[in-house]
Amino acid sequence: MKVQIRVVPKASKVRVCSFNQGLKVYLNSPAAQGRANKELIEVLSVYYNRKKYNISIIKGKKNRDKVVEVDGVEKNPLLSKASSK
């Protein structure tokens, strides 16, 4: 499954929220030297309950807006919860 993600580095808390058609992920790490990307993969692996090697950044490695591929997941759980209410 491909997911559009907006990353907010250097946030006070790590959290995942719905945002337009994808997710908005707040990270503690700064965007320098790929640290935010590494933390993003760790956060998404916990969020989707997948191993880190099942998650890869397809587009936007040096940008806040990213497209991430998550193997083995059919739907975004946060977006499906929001649409069912």
C-alpha positions as CSV (number, residue, x, y, z in Angstrom):
1,M,0.0,0.0,0.0
2,K,1.3,3.5,-0.8
3,V,0.7,6.2,1.7
4,Q,1.1,10.0,1.4
5,I,2.9,11.4,4.4
6,R,3.6,14.9,5.7
7,V,6.5,14.9,8.2
8,V,7.0,17.5,11.0
9,P,10.5,17.1,12.3
10,K,11.7,18.4,15.7
11,A,8.2,18.1,17.3
12,S,7.8,17.8,21.0
13,K,5.8,14.5,20.8
14,V,5.8,11.6,18.4
15,R,2.3,11.1,17.0
16,V,0.5,10.1,13.8
17,C,-2.7,11.9,12.6
18,S,-4.8,11.8,9.5
19,F,-4.0,14.5,7.0
20,N,-5.9,15.0,3.7
21,Q,-5.5,11.7,1.8
22,G,-2.7,10.4,4.0
23,L,-1.0,10.8,7.4
24,K,0.8,13.6,9.2
25,V,3.6,12.2,11.4
26,Y,5.3,14.3,14.1
27,L,8.9,13.2,14.9
28,N,11.4,14.2,17.5
29,S,14.4,13.9,15.2
30,P,15.7,16.8,13.1
31,A,15.7,16.5,9.3
32,A,19.5,16.5,9.1
33,Q,21.5,13.4,7.9
34,G,18.4,11.3,7.3
35,R,17.6,11.0,11.1
36,A,14.0,12.0,10.6
37,N,13.6,9.4,7.8
38,K,14.9,6.6,10.0
39,E,12.6,7.7,12.8
40,L,9.7,7.8,10.4
41,I,10.3,4.2,9.3
42,E,10.5,3.2,13.0
43,V,7.2,5.0,13.9
44,L,5.4,3.6,10.9
45,S,6.6,0.0,11.7
46,V,5.0,0.3,15.1
47,Y,1.9,2.0,13.7
48,Y,1.3,-0.6,11.0
49,N,2.7,-3.5,13.1
50,R,5.2,-4.4,10.4
51,K,8.9,-5.0,10.3
52,K,11.1,-2.0,9.3
53,Y,12.2,-3.7,6.1
54,N,8.6,-3.8,4.9
55,I,8.5,0.0,4.9
56,S,10.3,2.1,2.3
57,I,10.3,5.7,1.2
58,I,9.5,5.8,-2.5
59,K,9.4,9.6,-3.0
60,G,10.5,12.6,-1.1
61,K,13.6,11.5,0.9
62,K,14.7,15.1,1.2
63,N,11.3,16.6,1.5
64,R,8.5,16.9,4.1
65,D,6.0,15.4,1.8
66,K,6.7,11.8,1.1
67,V,5.2,8.7,-0.5
68,V,5.9,5.5,1.6
69,E,5.3,1.9,0.5
70,V,4.1,-0.4,3.3
71,D,4.1,-4.1,2.3
72,G,1.4,-6.4,3.6
73,V,-1.1,-3.7,4.5
74,E,-4.3,-3.2,2.5
75,K,-5.9,0.0,4.1
76,N,-4.8,2.8,6.3
77,P,-6.3,2.0,9.7
78,L,-6.6,5.7,10.8
79,L,-8.3,6.7,7.6
80,S,-10.7,3.7,7.7
81,K,-11.6,4.6,11.3
82,A,-12.3,8.2,10.4
83,S,-14.5,7.3,7.4
84,S,-16.6,4.9,9.4
85,K,-17.7,7.6,11.9
